Amino acid sequence: MTKPKEAKKSLQPDYDSEAARLETDNNLKEKVINALQANAFINCEKISVRVADRLVFLEGTVHLQHERIAAQQCIRDIFGIRAVINYLTYHNENAQ
């Protein structure tokens, strides 16, 4: 009588688990915040970052449209980000 074959445990981490997703999101959030703070053209006092399933949400206000664009551009190439959703607003002085 032969023994049934035992399933070998994979040494690869389970990237689909909820814990792995949360860790990935937390790591991405930290990288995004560090990149925004390192950029001299962005005043990130009123910017909040939220990451959900590798989607990065930028929320809050900046002073100029240039800052809004710079914030998105400085983080878009961070490895692991699926997309950047830019909800940053700015005050348009030309609007009546």
N, C-alpha and C positions, 0 to 999 in steps of 0.2 A: 504494500500500500504506500503510495507516495504522498508526501506532505503537500498541501496546497501552497502555492507561491504567495509569499507575503508581499504586500504592496510596499515598494520602497518610498520612503518619505522624501519629498523633494527638498533640496537645500535652498531653493529659491523662495524668497519671501512672497507672501500672498498680497499682491498689490491691489486686489479687489476688495480687501477687507475694509471695514469702516475705520478701524484704527489706522491703517496705512493711509487712507484718504485724508483723515484729519491731520496726521503728521505731515503729509505732503502739503496740505493747505497751510498749515502753520509755518512750515519752512518757507514756502513761497511768500507768505505775508511778511515774514521777517526780511527776506531778500528785497522785496519791493520797498518796504519802509526804509531800509538802509540805502537803497539806490536813490530814493527821493531826497533823503537827507543829505546825501553826498553831492547832489546837483546844486551848484551855486545859483542857478537861474530860477529855482523854485522855492517859494516860501511855503513850507509844508505845515505851518502851524494849524491851519484849518482844514487840512486834508485828512480824511479817514480812509483806511484801506480795509476792504472786506474780500475774503477769498472763499469761494464755494466751488468745489469740484474742479479746481484749477482755473476757474474764471476769476479774474481780478476786477473788482469794482472800486473805482476811485470816486469818492463822494466828498462834497464840501465846497469851499469857495477859494478862489485865488484872485489876485489883483488884476491880472491882464490875460488876454486871450493867449499871448505867447507862453505864459506859465502853464496854462491848461494843455496846450499842445506839447510843451517840453516834458510835462509830467508823463504823458502817455508814451512819448517817444523814448524816454530814458528807461522805461521798464519793459517795453514790448519784446525785447530780445532775451529776456531772462528765461533760461531753460526751464521748461515745465509748464509755462503759462499757455493755456489754450487760447485765451482771448482777453483783451482789456476792454472793459465797459467804462467809458469816461462820463461820469455824471457831474464833473466839476463845473461850477458856474463862475462867471466873472461879471463885474460891473461894467457895462458899456456906457462910457461917458457921452457918446454921440447920440444915444437914444433919448427921445423926448418923452 
